[in-house]
């Protein structure tokens, strides 16, 4: 395997590990196990857990923006295009959850700085390239964060009619399936 392919393999594994465990809970050993490589190899490749997390977050931001741009180029209604792109990203739970973990670390000198730059880059893209006004862009981001929150909480596993109602309110059946949620919980 080429070194770039192995780097992508480690980043894929790290995205899932950080998404599930958060920055504080994840270890380079857990990433190495998930990637099927040694922990010293992960450290040699990235140096520190912080550097690895920063690479995961930057890659997630890049994928998010790329998905938005692909949909915008292929569609007509910008808000619908952005929504389709976002729903497509729900299949990679670790990607969106890693971003959420980064956003929650706003006081961290390096991670917080990248999260702020990334959020502003996404907002700028939505405003300037997609052409949404400030209210539409804010609404889109707020709804996306709500979707991330219910996905992160695994709200679909709650045996409560209000959980089902909330899921049905924020997720379409299509986006729920992509997020791995039981369709019956979305419709009941």
N, C-alpha and C positions, 0 to 999 in steps of 0.2 A: 504494500500500500504506500502510495506517495505521501510525503509529509503534509501536503495541503489537505489530502483526503483524511489523513489521521487527525489533523487539526479540526476539520469539520465534524468528524466523529466525536471528538472530545467536546466540542462546543455543543453538539446535539445532546450529548449526555449531560453536560453541565446545565443546559437550559432546563432539562427535566428535573434535575436534582435541585437547582436553585428555585425553580418554580414551586416544587413541593415543599422544600425545607426552608426556604428563605436564605438570605445571605448569612445570617448568624448560625443557622442550623446546619447548613451544608458544609461538607468537608471536601478537600481535594481527594481524600481516600474514597469517599462515596462516588465522586465523579469518575475516578479511575475505575472503580468496580463497574459502574454503569457503562463505561466506554470499553471495558475489556482490556485496559492497559494498566501499567503500574503507576502507583502514586508518584514516585520520583519522575516518571516520564511527564506527567501532568505539570509538575512543578518546574521541570526543565523547560517545558514548552511555554508556560505562562509566567513563571516566576513566583507569583503569590496568588492566594485565593482572591484577593481584591482585584488583581489584574485579570484573572480569569472571569470574575463577575462583570467587570467593566467590558470585557470582550463580548460576553453574552448579551449584555444590555445594548451595546452598540449594534451588534448583529440583529437583535430583535427590533430595534428602531429602524435599521436599514430594511429589514423584511417588511415591516409594517408600511413604511413609505413606498416601497416598491410595489406592494400589493395594491395600495391606493392608486398609484400611478397607472398600473396595468388596467385596472377596472375603469378609471377615468378615461383612458385612451379608447376603450372599447364600448363605452356607454354614452347615454345622453343625459339623464338627470344626475347631476353630480352627487346629491345626497344619497340617492339609491345606489350609485356606483360605490361610494364609500362604504355604505352599509353592507353591500354584497362582499366587498373585500374584507371587511371586519368579520363578518360571519364565516368566511373561508378560513380566517386565522384562528377561529375557535377550536379547530381540530388540533392545533398545537397548543395545548393547555399550558405547557411550560413557558412558551414564548410570552404570552400575555401576563402570566403570573410573575415571571421574572421582571417584567416592566413594572408591575405593581409593587413588587418588593423594592425596586430601585426608587420609585416615587416616594415610598414610605421612608426612605433613608435620606430625606432632603437635608438633614443636618450633617451628614457625612461629607467631609471636604471633597473627595473625589467622586463618589457615587452620586451625591446630591447635585454636584455641578453638572455631571453628565445627564442626569435625569431632567434637570431644568432646561439644559440646552436641547435635549431630545423632545421634551414636551413643546417647547417653543418652535422647534423645527416642524413638528407635526401640525401645530396650530397654524403656522405660517403657510404650510403646504395646503391645508384645508381652506384657508382664507384666500390665498393668492392663486393657487393652481386650480382648485376646485371651484373657487368663486363663491363660497358660502359667506354670508354676512356674519358679523360678530355673534349675533344671537343664535343663528343656525349652527355655527361652528361650536359655540359653547354647549348647545343642546346635544350635538352629536357626541362631543367628548364626554359630557356628563352621562349620557345614556350608555356609552361604551364602558365607562368606569363602573356603572351599576351592573352591567352584564358581567364584567370581570369579577365584581364582588360576589354575585350569586354563584358564579362558577367556582370561585376560590373557596367559598363556604360549603360547596357541595350541597346547596340548598335542595337539589333534586332528591337527595336522600332523606330529607325530613318528612316524617309522616304527619303532615299537618295541612289542612285545606288552605290555610293562608299562604303556606309555602308554594303550593301549586298555583294559587291565584297570582302571587307575585311573579313566579316564573312565567306564567302565561302572559302576564302584562309586559315583561321586559324581553322575552324571547319568543320568536316564532317557532313553530314545530321544526322547521328546517334548521335553524340555528341551534336549537336544543339537541337535535340528533348529532350535529357536527361537534357539539361540546360533550357528547357522551351521556346526555341526560335521557332518562326513560321518557319516551313520548307520552305515555299515559299520565305521567306527572305533569306534563305541560298542558294537557287538555282537560284534566279533571279539576 
